[in-house]
Amino acid sequence: MINPMETSMTRTFLSLAAAVAIALPGIAAAHSKLVSSSPAANATVSKPVKLSLTFSETFLAPLSGADLVMTAMPGMADHPPMPIKGFKTSVEGKTMVLTLPRALPAGTYNLKWHIVGADQHKMEGGYSFTVK
């Protein structure tokens, strides 16, 4: 015989599980995302002195940052990855700005970023671009 109490508890549990499953994608979608960058991913640009990353939401500047690495240089087939140091990082609203001490030389670069959103979740990503 079916126990009405067990049936009610099972329905409640299944309803709660379904609600959580439906809500999780919405929670994940609430995290900040990179919405634009300069230079853009896979772009070829002329000697930039500033790079900017704009996110969908504000983030905690002290816990956020970026790394820039030159991965290839024209005329040097075996160029080892070379971290670019000495740039200043500032935050203007939802935008992180990397100000370089001088224009980047010709080559291919990887820019990796990490931010901590207002919800305390860490997001990270990256992309490549080329300087001509």
PyRosetta script that sets phi, psi and omega in degrees:
from pyrosetta import init, pose_from_sequence

init()
pose = pose_from_sequence("MINPMETSMTRTFLSLAAAVAIALPGIAAAHSKLVSSSPAANATVSKPVKLSLTFSETFLAPLSGADLVMTAMPGMADHPPMPIKGFKTSVEGKTMVLTLPRALPAGTYNLKWHIVGADQHKMEGGYSFTVK")
pose.set_psi(1, 142.7)
pose.set_omega(1, -177.9)
pose.set_phi(2, -82.8)
pose.set_psi(2, 129.1)
pose.set_omega(2, -179.9)
pose.set_phi(3, -84.8)
pose.set_psi(3, 118.4)
pose.set_omega(3, -178.7)
pose.set_phi(4, -59.8)
pose.set_psi(4, -31.9)
pose.set_omega(4, 179.8)
pose.set_phi(5, -66.9)
pose.set_psi(5, -44.1)
pose.set_omega(5, 179.3)
pose.set_phi(6, -65.4)
pose.set_psi(6, -40.2)
pose.set_omega(6, 179.1)
pose.set_phi(7, -62.7)
pose.set_psi(7, -43.3)
pose.set_omega(7, 178.9)
pose.set_phi(8, -63.8)
pose.set_psi(8, -42.9)
pose.set_omega(8, 179.5)
pose.set_phi(9, -66.1)
pose.set_psi(9, -39.5)
pose.set_omega(9, 179.2)
pose.set_phi(10, -64.6)
pose.set_psi(10, -43.9)
pose.set_omega(10, 178.3)
pose.set_phi(11, -62.1)
pose.set_psi(11, -42.3)
pose.set_omega(11, 179.3)
pose.set_phi(12, -62.6)
pose.set_psi(12, -45.1)
pose.set_omega(12, 179.4)
pose.set_phi(13, -62.2)
pose.set_psi(13, -46.5)
pose.set_omega(13, -179.6)
pose.set_phi(14, -64.3)
pose.set_psi(14, -38.3)
pose.set_omega(14, 177.5)
pose.set_phi(15, -64.1)
pose.set_psi(15, -42.9)
pose.set_omega(15, 178.6)
pose.set_phi(16, -65.0)
pose.set_psi(16, -44.1)
pose.set_omega(16, 179.5)
pose.set_phi(17, -62.0)
pose.set_psi(17, -41.0)
pose.set_omega(17, 178.8)
pose.set_phi(18, -65.2)
pose.set_psi(18, -41.5)
pose.set_omega(18, 179.1)
pose.set_phi(19, -63.0)
pose.set_psi(19, -41.7)
pose.set_omega(19, 178.6)
pose.set_phi(20, -65.3)
pose.set_psi(20, -44.1)
pose.set_omega(20, -179.4)
pose.set_phi(21, -62.0)
pose.set_psi(21, -37.6)
pose.set_omega(21, 178.7)
pose.set_phi(22, -71.9)
pose.set_psi(22, -37.1)
pose.set_omega(22, -176.7)
pose.set_phi(23, -74.8)
pose.set_psi(23, -30.7)
pose.set_omega(23, -175.0)
pose.set_phi(24, -57.9)
pose.set_psi(24, -46.3)
pose.set_omega(24, 177.5)
pose.set_phi(25, -59.5)
pose.set_psi(25, -35.2)
pose.set_omega(25, 177.5)
pose.set_phi(26, -66.0)
pose.set_psi(26, -38.0)
pose.set_omega(26, 178.4)
pose.set_phi(27, -66.6)
pose.set_psi(27, -45.9)
pose.set_omega(27, 179.9)
pose.set_phi(28, -63.5)
pose.set_psi(28, -36.3)
pose.set_omega(28, -179.1)
pose.set_phi(29, -69.1)
pose.set_psi(29, -16.8)
pose.set_omega(29, -178.1)
pose.set_phi(30, -76.7)
pose.set_psi(30, -13.4)
pose.set_omega(30, 179.6)
pose.set_phi(31, -68.0)
pose.set_psi(31, 149.6)
pose.set_omega(31, 179.5)
pose.set_phi(32, -66.0)
pose.set_psi(32, 144.1)
pose.set_omega(32, 178.9)
pose.set_phi(33, -129.6)
pose.set_psi(33, 153.0)
pose.set_omega(33, 172.8)
pose.set_phi(34, -71.2)
pose.set_psi(34, 121.8)
pose.set_omega(34, -178.5)
pose.set_phi(35, -106.5)
pose.set_psi(35, -23.0)
pose.set_omega(35, 175.2)
pose.set_phi(36, -161.3)
pose.set_psi(36, 158.2)
pose.set_omega(36, 178.9)
pose.set_phi(37, -150.3)
pose.set_psi(37, 156.2)
pose.set_omega(37, 175.7)
pose.set_phi(38, -139.6)
pose.set_psi(38, 115.2)
pose.set_omega(38, -0.7)
pose.set_phi(39, -69.1)
pose.set_psi(39, 158.0)
pose.set_omega(39, 179.6)
pose.set_phi(40, -76.4)
pose.set_psi(40, 163.5)
pose.set_omega(40, 177.1)
pose.set_phi(41, -58.2)
pose.set_psi(41, 134.5)
pose.set_omega(41, 177.2)
pose.set_phi(42, 65.3)
pose.set_psi(42, 12.9)
pose.set_omega(42, 179.4)
pose.set_phi(43, -79.5)
pose.set_psi(43, 158.7)
pose.set_omega(43, 171.3)
pose.set_phi(44, -115.3)
pose.set_psi(44, 123.6)
pose.set_omega(44, -174.9)
pose.set_phi(45, -129.8)
pose.set_psi(45, 167.6)
pose.set_omega(45, 178.0)
pose.set_phi(46, -102.1)
pose.set_psi(46, 112.4)
pose.set_omega(46, 169.7)
pose.set_phi(47, 33.7)
pose.set_psi(47, 68.1)
pose.set_omega(47, 180.0)
pose.set_phi(48, -70.2)
pose.set_psi(48, 150.2)
pose.set_omega(48, 173.5)
pose.set_phi(49, -115.6)
pose.set_psi(49, -9.2)
pose.set_omega(49, 176.2)
pose.set_phi(50, -137.2)
pose.set_psi(50, 140.8)
pose.set_omega(50, 172.9)
pose.set_phi(51, -121.7)
pose.set_psi(51, 142.1)
pose.set_omega(51, 179.2)
pose.set_phi(52, -134.7)
pose.set_psi(52, 143.8)
pose.set_omega(52, 179.3)
pose.set_phi(53, -128.2)
pose.set_psi(53, 119.8)
pose.set_omega(53, -179.6)
pose.set_phi(54, -111.3)
pose.set_psi(54, 129.7)
pose.set_omega(54, -175.9)
pose.set_phi(55, -108.9)
pose.set_psi(55, 164.1)
pose.set_omega(55, -177.2)
pose.set_phi(56, -73.7)
pose.set_psi(56, -19.1)
pose.set_omega(56, -178.9)
pose.set_phi(57, -141.3)
pose.set_psi(57, 163.7)
pose.set_omega(57, 174.8)
pose.set_phi(58, -68.5)
pose.set_psi(58, 159.3)
pose.set_omega(58, -177.5)
pose.set_phi(59, -143.1)
pose.set_psi(59, 168.3)
pose.set_omega(59, -178.0)
pose.set_phi(60, -85.1)
pose.set_psi(60, 103.7)
pose.set_omega(60, -174.9)
pose.set_phi(61, -56.7)
pose.set_psi(61, -43.8)
pose.set_omega(61, -177.1)
pose.set_phi(62, -63.1)
pose.set_psi(62, -21.1)
pose.set_omega(62, -177.8)
pose.set_phi(63, -105.0)
pose.set_psi(63, 10.0)
pose.set_omega(63, -174.8)
pose.set_phi(64, -121.5)
pose.set_psi(64, 157.4)
pose.set_omega(64, 179.7)
pose.set_phi(65, -178.3)
pose.set_psi(65, -170.7)
pose.set_omega(65, -177.7)
pose.set_phi(66, -149.9)
pose.set_psi(66, 156.1)
pose.set_omega(66, 174.2)
pose.set_phi(67, -125.8)
pose.set_psi(67, 137.9)
pose.set_omega(67, -179.5)
pose.set_phi(68, -123.0)
pose.set_psi(68, 128.3)
pose.set_omega(68, -177.6)
pose.set_phi(69, -132.0)
pose.set_psi(69, 129.0)
pose.set_omega(69, 172.3)
pose.set_phi(70, -80.1)
pose.set_psi(70, 123.9)
pose.set_omega(70, -175.4)
pose.set_phi(71, -105.7)
pose.set_psi(71, -17.4)
pose.set_omega(71, 178.6)
pose.set_phi(72, -155.1)
pose.set_psi(72, 148.9)
pose.set_omega(72, 179.3)
pose.set_phi(73, -131.9)
pose.set_psi(73, 136.2)
pose.set_omega(73, 179.9)
pose.set_phi(74, -56.8)
pose.set_psi(74, 135.3)
pose.set_omega(74, 177.9)
pose.set_phi(75, 83.7)
pose.set_psi(75, -3.3)
pose.set_omega(75, 179.9)
pose.set_phi(76, -124.6)
pose.set_psi(76, 94.0)
pose.set_omega(76, -175.8)
pose.set_phi(77, -63.2)
pose.set_psi(77, -35.3)
pose.set_omega(77, -176.4)
pose.set_phi(78, -106.8)
pose.set_psi(78, 37.1)
pose.set_omega(78, -179.1)
pose.set_phi(79, -66.0)
pose.set_psi(79, 119.3)
pose.set_omega(79, 177.5)
pose.set_phi(80, -73.5)
pose.set_psi(80, 153.4)
pose.set_omega(80, 176.5)
pose.set_phi(81, -56.8)
pose.set_psi(81, 134.6)
pose.set_omega(81, -177.0)
pose.set_phi(82, -126.1)
pose.set_psi(82, 109.7)
pose.set_omega(82, 177.8)
pose.set_phi(83, -62.7)
pose.set_psi(83, 138.0)
pose.set_omega(83, 176.6)
pose.set_phi(84, -94.9)
pose.set_psi(84, 121.3)
pose.set_omega(84, -177.9)
pose.set_phi(85, -114.0)
pose.set_psi(85, 169.4)
pose.set_omega(85, 171.9)
pose.set_phi(86, 88.8)
pose.set_psi(86, 5.1)
pose.set_omega(86, 177.7)
pose.set_phi(87, -88.0)
pose.set_psi(87, 154.0)
pose.set_omega(87, 176.7)
pose.set_phi(88, -98.5)
pose.set_psi(88, 139.6)
pose.set_omega(88, 176.7)
pose.set_phi(89, -111.4)
pose.set_psi(89, 129.4)
pose.set_omega(89, 176.1)
pose.set_phi(90, -132.8)
pose.set_psi(90, 161.7)
pose.set_omega(90, 179.7)
pose.set_phi(91, -123.6)
pose.set_psi(91, 130.4)
pose.set_omega(91, 176.8)
pose.set_phi(92, -125.7)
pose.set_psi(92, 94.9)
pose.set_omega(92, -177.2)
pose.set_phi(93, 68.5)
pose.set_psi(93, -116.1)
pose.set_omega(93, -179.4)
pose.set_phi(94, -96.8)
pose.set_psi(94, 8.9)
pose.set_omega(94, -173.9)
pose.set_phi(95, -114.7)
pose.set_psi(95, 130.3)
pose.set_omega(95, 173.0)
pose.set_phi(96, -97.6)
pose.set_psi(96, 128.7)
pose.set_omega(96, -179.2)
pose.set_phi(97, -117.3)
pose.set_psi(97, 127.2)
pose.set_omega(97, 175.1)
pose.set_phi(98, -104.8)
pose.set_psi(98, 115.3)
pose.set_omega(98, 179.7)
pose.set_phi(99, -103.4)
pose.set_psi(99, 119.4)
pose.set_omega(99, -176.4)
pose.set_phi(100, -87.7)
pose.set_psi(100, 148.8)
pose.set_omega(100, 179.3)
pose.set_phi(101, -69.2)
pose.set_psi(101, -22.6)
pose.set_omega(101, 177.0)
pose.set_phi(102, -156.0)
pose.set_psi(102, 164.8)
pose.set_omega(102, -179.5)
pose.set_phi(103, -61.3)
pose.set_psi(103, 143.7)
pose.set_omega(103, 177.9)
pose.set_phi(104, -70.2)
pose.set_psi(104, 136.5)
pose.set_omega(104, 176.1)
pose.set_phi(105, -73.9)
pose.set_psi(105, 165.9)
pose.set_omega(105, 179.3)
pose.set_phi(106, -56.6)
pose.set_psi(106, 137.1)
pose.set_omega(106, 178.9)
pose.set_phi(107, 158.3)
pose.set_psi(107, -176.6)
pose.set_omega(107, 178.1)
pose.set_phi(108, -108.4)
pose.set_psi(108, 139.8)
pose.set_omega(108, -174.4)
pose.set_phi(109, -130.0)
pose.set_psi(109, 147.3)
pose.set_omega(109, 169.4)
pose.set_phi(110, -112.6)
pose.set_psi(110, 129.2)
pose.set_omega(110, 176.4)
pose.set_phi(111, -113.7)
pose.set_psi(111, 119.2)
pose.set_omega(111, 177.1)
pose.set_phi(112, -113.6)
pose.set_psi(112, 133.2)
pose.set_omega(112, -178.9)
pose.set_phi(113, -123.9)
pose.set_psi(113, 157.1)
pose.set_omega(113, 172.6)
pose.set_phi(114, -145.3)
pose.set_psi(114, 137.8)
pose.set_omega(114, 176.7)
pose.set_phi(115, -135.5)
pose.set_psi(115, 156.2)
pose.set_omega(115, 172.3)
pose.set_phi(116, -116.1)
pose.set_psi(116, 116.9)
pose.set_omega(116, -177.9)
pose.set_phi(117, -71.9)
pose.set_psi(117, 169.7)
pose.set_omega(117, 178.2)
pose.set_phi(118, -60.5)
pose.set_psi(118, -22.7)
pose.set_omega(118, 178.3)
pose.set_phi(119, -85.7)
pose.set_psi(119, 8.0)
pose.set_omega(119, 177.6)
pose.set_phi(120, 74.4)
pose.set_psi(120, 9.4)
pose.set_omega(120, 177.7)
pose.set_phi(121, -90.3)
pose.set_psi(121, 136.3)
pose.set_omega(121, 179.3)
pose.set_phi(122, -89.8)
pose.set_psi(122, 131.5)
pose.set_omega(122, 174.5)
pose.set_phi(123, -122.8)
pose.set_psi(123, 149.2)
pose.set_omega(123, 178.6)
pose.set_phi(124, -147.6)
pose.set_psi(124, 159.6)
pose.set_omega(124, 179.7)
pose.set_phi(125, -172.3)
pose.set_psi(125, -172.0)
pose.set_omega(125, 179.3)
pose.set_phi(126, -177.5)
pose.set_psi(126, 171.7)
pose.set_omega(126, 177.9)
pose.set_phi(127, -163.0)
pose.set_psi(127, 171.6)
pose.set_omega(127, 179.6)
pose.set_phi(128, -115.8)
pose.set_psi(128, 155.4)
pose.set_omega(128, 172.9)
pose.set_phi(129, -151.2)
pose.set_psi(129, 166.7)
pose.set_omega(129, -177.5)
pose.set_phi(130, -123.7)
pose.set_psi(130, 140.8)
pose.set_omega(130, 173.4)
pose.set_phi(131, -108.4)
pose.set_psi(131, 128.6)
pose.set_omega(131, -179.8)
pose.set_phi(132, -94.6)
pose.dump_pdb("model.pdb")
